[in-house]
Amino acid sequence: MAKVTPYKDSNSSKKEQVTKMFDTISGEYDNLNRVISFGIDIKWRNKVVAIVKATNPKNVLDIATGTGDLAISLAETNAEKIIGLDISPGMLNVGKEKIKAKNLDAKIDMIIGDSENLPFDDNTFDAITVAFGVRNFETLEKGLADILRVLKPNGTFVILETSVPTKFPFKQGYAFHSKVILPTVGKLFSKDKTAYTYLSDSANVFPYGEALNNILRKVGFIDVTDMPQTFGVATIYKASK
């Protein structure tokens, strides 16, 4: 997998660059995300929530939680505690305000943390989710291995991530959207002119489908399955320990 970073002329690590990028765009992220995805991302997140809800988890970890959309939706699962973890203080601050407005402070904790060095004991969580975050990991396998570590045996791990359609005309439509529309919208409306180019480029080089399934199996996950969404522009992955 080719390494793609937000700022090509920077000597900082990918982790540092991703933190800076999301801090910069945190205030605009939710609104632009709805526009760019045409709101379909809400439907995908609801499917992730349904998968987790079916397992009746007591505690859930949402990694790369961003502004907390998935963590807030996971409140529907009746879990006793949900932790949203992210490396961007800016994104977390936006999320905390949303959680406060919904009176979910007692149920959802938002904390700063590194997905590749999770601040939790082994076998802590019944369910772990990552929505549109694994492609931002500095080292994918290291991050996945630490997720496996803190997941309880028989726990559920769910990833929602972009993927690339393979069939005509969806493949061509996706290419136009990711190479033209996404960067253009970002340049017109974002404070960070390169952020949405990075988000597009990182999606195009990230392994998806059976390629990501095999990485999950290599790390040690079992019962790995993938479920393409909306003609393959996104994929939900489910795995266990």
QUIHU-V750470 format. One record per backbone hydrogen bond with DSSP energy under -1.0 kcal/mol. CO is the residue of the C=O (numbers start at 1). NH is the residue of the N-H. If there is no record, write none. Layout:
co->CO nh->NH
co->CO nh->NH
//
This chain:
co->7 nh->10
co->13 nh->17
co->14 nh->18
co->15 nh->19
co->16 nh->20
co->17 nh->21
co->18 nh->22
co->19 nh->23
co->20 nh->24
co->21 nh->25
co->25 nh->28
co->25 nh->29
co->28 nh->32
co->29 nh->33
co->30 nh->34
co->31 nh->35
co->32 nh->36
co->33 nh->37
co->34 nh->39
co->37 nh->40
co->39 nh->42
co->40 nh->44
co->41 nh->45
co->42 nh->46
co->43 nh->47
co->44 nh->48
co->45 nh->49
co->46 nh->50
co->47 nh->51
co->48 nh->52
co->49 nh->53
co->50 nh->54
co->52 nh->55
co->53 nh->56
co->58 nh->80
co->58 nh->81
co->59 nh->126
co->59 nh->127
co->60 nh->83
co->61 nh->129
co->62 nh->85
co->65 nh->68
co->68 nh->72
co->69 nh->73
co->70 nh->74
co->72 nh->75
co->73 nh->76
co->74 nh->77
co->75 nh->78
co->81 nh->60
co->82 nh->109
co->83 nh->62
co->84 nh->111
co->85 nh->64
co->85 nh->65
co->86 nh->113
co->88 nh->92
co->89 nh->93
co->90 nh->94
co->91 nh->95
co->92 nh->96
co->93 nh->97
co->94 nh->98
co->95 nh->99
co->96 nh->100
co->97 nh->101
co->98 nh->102
co->99 nh->104
co->100 nh->103
co->104 nh->107
co->104 nh->108
co->107 nh->82
co->109 nh->84
co->111 nh->86
co->114 nh->117
co->118 nh->120
co->125 nh->152
co->126 nh->156
co->127 nh->61
co->128 nh->158
co->129 nh->63
co->130 nh->160
co->133 nh->136
co->134 nh->137
co->139 nh->143
co->140 nh->144
co->141 nh->145
co->142 nh->146
co->143 nh->147
co->144 nh->148
co->145 nh->149
co->146 nh->150
co->147 nh->151
co->149 nh->123
co->150 nh->124
co->150 nh->125
co->152 nh->155
co->156 nh->128
co->157 nh->239
co->158 nh->130
co->159 nh->237
co->160 nh->132
co->161 nh->235
co->167 nh->171
co->169 nh->173
co->170 nh->174
co->171 nh->175
co->172 nh->176
co->173 nh->177
co->174 nh->178
co->175 nh->179
co->176 nh->180
co->176 nh->181
co->177 nh->182
co->180 nh->184
co->181 nh->185
co->182 nh->186
co->183 nh->187
co->184 nh->188
co->185 nh->189
co->186 nh->190
co->194 nh->198
co->195 nh->199
co->196 nh->200
co->197 nh->201
co->198 nh->202
co->199 nh->203
co->200 nh->204
co->201 nh->205
co->208 nh->211
co->209 nh->213
co->210 nh->214
co->211 nh->215
co->212 nh->216
co->213 nh->217
co->214 nh->218
co->215 nh->219
co->216 nh->220
co->216 nh->221
co->222 nh->240
co->225 nh->238
co->227 nh->236
co->229 nh->232
co->229 nh->234
co->230 nh->233
co->233 nh->163
co->234 nh->229
co->235 nh->161
co->236 nh->227
co->237 nh->159
co->238 nh->225
co->239 nh->157
co->240 nh->222
//
